[in-house]
Amino acid sequence: MILGHCGGIPYMPYRHFIFSFHMPLFFIISGYLYNVKDVKVSIIKDAKHLMIPYFVTCGAVVLLTLTKNIIINDNFQKVYYYIAATFIGSGSSRSCLWLSHVPNIGAIWFFPALFICKNVYNSMASLTIKKKLLYSSVIFFVSTIIGRYLLFIPFSVLSGLSAIIFYSIGDFFKTNPKFNSYHWIIGLICWFIAFNYSHLYLVQPKIDLYFIDVIGATTASICIYNISTLLNKITCFSGFLSWIGKNSMYILCFHLIDLNVGISSLLTYYYNLYYLFDIILKIIIPLLSTYLFVIIKNITDTYMYKNNESILKH
């Protein structure tokens, strides 16, 4: 994901390769981990775990941008831009007819989109898994058409609805994990076609070949999962990969802050570093920030737990 946002590298096809599966992979994994919940409970829980971090991260972007502008004595146009972008929840510009060029908050569009996706899917809890897959396919197709050609709806609603097909596929694989040689052949052909002749950008949403893209992205996601499973057997990788998986949301938040405020780019420019160092910093800053945040969070949680225990004893 972070490498996919490093747009200045001369060899661009690697970004197209990443984009062919990286967002679908997030939604497929989320769907695989899905459990049926009461609608009200689901909305409250996801508001806590997705929308609160969304607004906190956007607030951090606004405050850091304000601080940066005060230090460099710049105007506050970017601050106003990010305030507006926070309440619009758009990831990027698009080519639709209405509201195509609104302020963009960037990579964290994923949070409200996942909120919409999860809770719309959860509202279909009474249906069989095959009906969920069918209805999700219809929602995917209709919302992609509307989002690409007609209008943008705030908080990336249409992106979340487009992604529901991948969420449904993840849930489907939980009970139907078989992927035989015939499926692999079809899937790899679709991935090859999608990679060479299409673009899959859930952020807009823009999906040129629709279900060919879906099949291709699903196949690619399974490939990445299988590679990760093999890497997880190597001791030096397993702990690090598990840590990234547990803290991926925090990594995304800190990555967005760096991306929007331009911390890594500013350091690269100030110290006159080669562009490669900018890429390294874009990777290190979110990981290091997350590492420090998790340490502080664990210390705070431990203190609060002991404090609550002490209060209960008295």
C-alpha positions as CSV (number, residue, x, y, z in Angstrom):
1,M,0.0,0.0,0.0
2,I,2.7,2.5,1.0
3,L,4.8,1.6,-2.1
4,G,1.7,2.1,-4.2
5,H,1.5,5.7,-3.1
6,C,5.1,6.4,-4.0
7,G,4.3,7.8,-7.4
8,G,7.7,9.2,-8.5
9,I,9.5,6.0,-9.1
10,P,10.4,5.8,-12.8
11,Y,9.2,2.2,-13.3
12,M,5.4,2.7,-13.0
13,P,4.0,-0.8,-13.8
14,Y,4.9,-2.0,-10.3
15,R,2.2,0.4,-9.0
16,H,-0.4,-0.9,-11.5
17,F,0.5,-4.4,-10.3
18,I,-0.1,-3.4,-6.6
19,F,-3.3,-1.6,-7.4
20,S,-4.6,-4.7,-9.2
21,F,-5.2,-6.4,-5.9
22,H,-4.2,-4.4,-2.8
23,M,-7.5,-2.8,-1.9
24,P,-9.6,-5.9,-2.8
25,L,-7.3,-7.8,-0.5
26,F,-8.2,-5.6,2.4
27,F,-11.9,-6.1,1.8
28,I,-11.6,-9.9,1.2
29,I,-9.7,-10.4,4.5
30,S,-12.3,-8.3,6.3
31,G,-15.1,-10.4,4.8
32,Y,-13.2,-13.6,5.7
33,L,-13.1,-12.4,9.4
34,Y,-16.8,-11.3,9.3
35,N,-19.2,-12.6,12.0
36,V,-22.9,-11.9,12.0
37,K,-23.9,-9.1,14.5
38,D,-27.0,-7.3,15.6
39,V,-27.3,-4.3,13.2
40,K,-27.2,-1.7,16.0
41,V,-24.3,-3.4,17.8
42,S,-22.4,-3.6,14.5
43,I,-22.9,0.1,13.7
44,I,-21.8,1.2,17.2
45,K,-18.8,-1.1,17.2
46,D,-17.6,0.0,13.7
47,A,-18.2,3.6,14.5
48,K,-15.8,3.2,17.4
49,H,-13.2,1.2,15.5
50,L,-13.4,2.9,12.1
51,M,-15.0,6.3,12.2
52,I,-13.4,7.6,15.4
53,P,-9.9,6.7,14.2
54,Y,-10.8,8.3,10.9
55,F,-11.7,11.7,12.5
56,V,-8.8,11.5,14.9
57,T,-6.4,10.9,12.1
58,C,-8.0,13.7,10.0
59,G,-7.7,16.0,13.0
60,A,-4.0,15.2,13.3
61,V,-3.5,16.1,9.7
62,V,-5.2,19.4,10.2
63,L,-3.2,20.3,13.3
64,L,0.1,19.2,11.8
65,T,-0.6,21.1,8.6
66,L,-1.5,24.2,10.7
67,T,1.8,23.8,12.7
68,K,3.8,23.4,9.5
69,N,2.2,26.5,7.9
70,I,3.0,28.6,11.0
71,I,6.6,27.4,11.0
72,I,7.2,28.1,7.3
73,N,5.0,31.2,7.4
74,D,2.7,29.9,4.7
75,N,-1.0,30.7,4.1
76,F,-3.7,28.5,5.7
77,Q,-5.4,27.4,2.5
78,K,-4.3,23.7,2.9
79,V,-5.7,23.7,6.5
80,Y,-9.1,24.8,5.2
81,Y,-8.8,22.2,2.5
82,Y,-8.2,19.3,4.9
83,I,-11.0,20.5,7.2
84,A,-13.4,20.3,4.2
85,A,-11.9,17.0,3.1
86,T,-12.5,15.5,6.5
87,F,-16.3,15.9,6.2
88,I,-16.3,14.9,2.5
89,G,-14.3,11.6,2.9
90,S,-13.1,11.4,-0.7
91,G,-10.0,9.5,-1.5
92,S,-9.2,11.1,-4.9
93,S,-10.7,13.0,-7.8
94,R,-12.9,11.1,-10.3
95,S,-14.5,11.4,-13.7
96,C,-18.2,11.4,-12.7
97,L,-20.7,14.0,-13.8
98,W,-21.4,15.6,-10.4
99,L,-19.0,16.3,-7.5
100,S,-16.0,15.0,-9.3
101,H,-13.5,17.5,-7.9
102,V,-14.0,17.9,-4.2
103,P,-11.3,18.2,-1.5
104,N,-9.6,14.8,-1.0
105,I,-8.5,13.4,2.3
106,G,-6.5,10.6,0.7
107,A,-5.8,7.0,1.7
108,I,-8.0,7.0,4.8
109,W,-11.1,7.0,2.6
110,F,-10.9,3.3,3.3
111,F,-12.3,3.7,6.9
112,P,-15.7,5.2,6.0
113,A,-15.9,2.9,2.9
114,L,-15.3,-0.2,5.1
115,F,-17.9,1.1,7.6
116,I,-20.5,1.3,4.8
117,C,-19.4,-2.0,3.3
118,K,-19.5,-4.0,6.5
119,N,-22.9,-2.7,7.7
120,V,-24.7,-3.0,4.4
121,Y,-23.4,-6.5,4.2
122,N,-24.4,-7.3,7.8
123,S,-27.9,-6.1,7.0
124,M,-28.1,-9.2,4.7
125,A,-27.4,-11.6,7.5
126,S,-30.6,-13.5,7.2
127,L,-29.8,-14.5,3.6
128,T,-27.8,-17.6,2.5
129,I,-24.2,-17.1,1.5
130,K,-25.0,-17.6,-2.2
131,K,-27.8,-15.0,-2.1
132,K,-25.4,-12.6,-0.3
133,L,-22.9,-13.1,-3.1
134,L,-25.6,-12.5,-5.7
135,Y,-27.0,-9.4,-4.1
136,S,-23.4,-8.1,-3.5
137,S,-22.7,-8.6,-7.2
138,V,-25.7,-6.4,-8.1
139,I,-24.8,-3.7,-5.6
140,F,-21.2,-3.8,-6.8
141,F,-22.2,-3.3,-10.5
142,V,-24.8,-0.6,-9.9
143,S,-22.7,1.4,-7.4
144,T,-19.7,1.2,-9.7
145,I,-21.7,2.6,-12.6
146,I,-23.1,5.4,-10.5
147,G,-19.8,6.3,-8.9
148,R,-17.8,6.3,-12.1
149,Y,-20.3,8.1,-14.4
150,L,-22.8,10.0,-12.4
151,L,-21.9,11.4,-9.0
152,F,-19.8,11.1,-5.8
153,I,-21.5,10.5,-2.4
154,P,-19.7,11.8,0.7
155,F,-17.7,9.5,2.9
156,S,-16.9,7.2,-0.1
157,V,-20.3,5.5,0.2
158,L,-20.2,4.2,-3.4
159,S,-16.6,3.0,-3.0
160,G,-17.8,1.0,0.0
161,L,-20.7,-0.4,-1.9
162,S,-18.5,-1.3,-4.9
163,A,-16.2,-3.1,-2.5
164,I,-19.0,-5.2,-1.1
165,I,-18.4,-7.9,-3.7
166,F,-14.9,-8.5,-2.3
167,Y,-16.2,-8.5,1.2
168,S,-18.8,-11.1,0.2
169,I,-16.1,-13.2,-1.6
170,G,-14.1,-13.2,1.6
171,D,-17.1,-14.4,3.6
172,F,-17.8,-17.0,0.9
173,F,-14.3,-18.5,1.1
174,K,-14.7,-19.0,4.8
175,T,-17.2,-21.8,4.1
176,N,-16.1,-22.7,0.6
177,P,-12.3,-22.6,0.7
178,K,-11.8,-25.0,-2.3
179,F,-9.9,-23.4,-5.3
180,N,-9.2,-26.1,-7.8
181,S,-7.0,-26.1,-10.9
182,Y,-9.9,-25.0,-13.1
183,H,-10.5,-22.0,-10.9
184,W,-6.8,-21.1,-11.0
185,I,-6.7,-21.2,-14.8
186,I,-9.7,-18.9,-15.1
187,G,-8.5,-16.7,-12.3
188,L,-5.0,-16.2,-13.7
189,I,-6.3,-15.5,-17.2
190,C,-8.6,-12.8,-15.7
191,W,-5.7,-11.3,-13.7
192,F,-3.5,-11.2,-16.8
193,I,-6.3,-9.5,-18.8
194,A,-7.1,-7.1,-16.0
195,F,-3.4,-6.2,-15.4
196,N,-2.8,-5.5,-19.1
197,Y,-6.1,-3.9,-20.2
198,S,-7.9,-2.5,-17.2
199,H,-7.6,-0.4,-14.1
200,L,-9.1,-1.2,-10.7
201,Y,-9.4,1.8,-8.4
202,L,-12.0,1.2,-5.7
203,V,-11.3,4.7,-4.4
204,Q,-13.1,6.3,-7.3
205,P,-14.7,3.7,-8.0
206,K,-13.2,2.9,-11.4
207,I,-13.3,-0.8,-12.5
208,D,-12.9,-1.1,-16.3
209,L,-13.7,-4.7,-16.9
210,Y,-16.0,-5.3,-13.9
211,F,-16.3,-9.0,-13.1
212,I,-13.1,-9.9,-15.0
213,D,-11.3,-7.4,-12.6
214,V,-13.1,-9.0,-9.6
215,I,-12.0,-12.5,-10.5
216,G,-8.5,-11.3,-11.3
217,A,-8.1,-9.4,-8.1
218,T,-9.5,-12.3,-6.1
219,T,-7.0,-14.7,-7.7
220,A,-4.2,-12.2,-7.0
221,S,-5.3,-11.9,-3.4
222,I,-5.3,-15.6,-2.9
223,C,-1.7,-15.7,-4.4
224,I,-0.6,-13.1,-1.9
225,Y,-2.2,-15.0,0.9
226,N,-0.4,-18.2,-0.1
227,I,2.9,-16.4,-0.3
228,S,2.3,-14.8,3.1
229,T,1.5,-18.2,4.5
230,L,4.8,-19.5,3.3
231,L,6.7,-16.5,4.6
232,N,5.0,-16.9,7.9
233,K,6.8,-20.3,8.3
234,I,10.1,-18.5,8.3
235,T,10.9,-17.5,11.8
236,C,12.4,-14.1,11.0
237,F,9.3,-13.1,9.0
238,S,6.5,-14.6,11.1
239,G,6.6,-12.2,14.0
240,F,7.0,-9.1,11.8
241,L,4.2,-10.1,9.5
242,S,1.9,-10.8,12.5
243,W,2.7,-7.5,14.0
244,I,1.9,-5.7,10.7
245,G,-1.4,-7.6,10.4
246,K,-2.4,-6.7,14.0
247,N,-1.5,-3.0,13.6
248,S,-2.4,-2.4,9.9
249,M,-5.0,0.2,10.8
250,Y,-2.5,2.2,12.8
251,I,0.0,2.0,10.0
252,L,-2.6,3.3,7.5
253,C,-3.3,6.2,9.9
254,F,0.3,7.3,10.3
255,H,0.9,6.7,6.6
256,L,-1.9,9.1,5.7
257,I,-0.5,11.7,8.1
258,D,2.9,11.5,6.5
259,L,1.4,11.5,3.0
260,N,-0.8,14.6,3.5
261,V,1.5,16.6,5.8
262,G,4.6,15.7,3.7
263,I,6.9,14.8,6.6
264,S,9.1,12.4,4.6
265,S,9.2,14.6,1.6
266,L,10.1,17.6,3.7
267,L,13.0,15.7,5.3
268,T,14.2,14.5,1.9
269,Y,14.1,18.1,0.5
270,Y,15.7,19.7,3.6
271,Y,18.6,17.3,3.7
272,N,18.9,17.1,-0.1
273,L,18.5,13.4,-0.1
274,Y,18.1,11.1,-3.1
275,Y,14.5,10.1,-4.0
276,L,15.1,6.6,-2.8
277,F,15.5,7.9,0.7
278,D,12.1,9.5,0.4
279,I,10.6,6.0,-0.3
280,I,12.5,4.5,2.6
281,L,11.3,7.3,4.9
282,K,7.7,6.8,3.7
283,I,8.0,3.2,4.8
284,I,9.9,3.8,8.1
285,I,7.9,6.7,9.4
286,P,4.5,4.9,9.6
287,L,6.1,1.7,11.0
288,L,8.2,3.5,13.6
289,S,5.2,5.8,14.6
290,T,3.0,2.7,14.9
291,Y,5.6,0.9,17.0
292,L,5.9,3.8,19.4
293,F,2.1,4.3,19.5
294,V,1.5,0.6,20.4
295,I,4.1,0.8,23.2
296,I,2.5,3.9,24.7
297,K,-1.0,2.4,24.2
298,N,0.0,-0.9,26.0
299,I,1.6,1.0,28.9
300,T,-1.6,3.2,29.2
301,D,-3.9,0.2,29.0
302,T,-1.9,-1.7,31.6
303,Y,-2.0,1.4,33.9
304,M,-5.7,1.8,33.4
305,Y,-6.3,-1.9,34.1
306,K,-4.3,-1.8,37.3
307,N,-6.0,1.4,38.4
308,N,-9.4,-0.1,37.8
309,E,-8.5,-3.2,39.8
310,S,-7.3,-1.0,42.6
311,I,-10.6,0.9,42.6
312,L,-12.6,-2.3,42.6
313,K,-10.6,-3.7,45.6
314,H,-11.3,-0.6,47.6
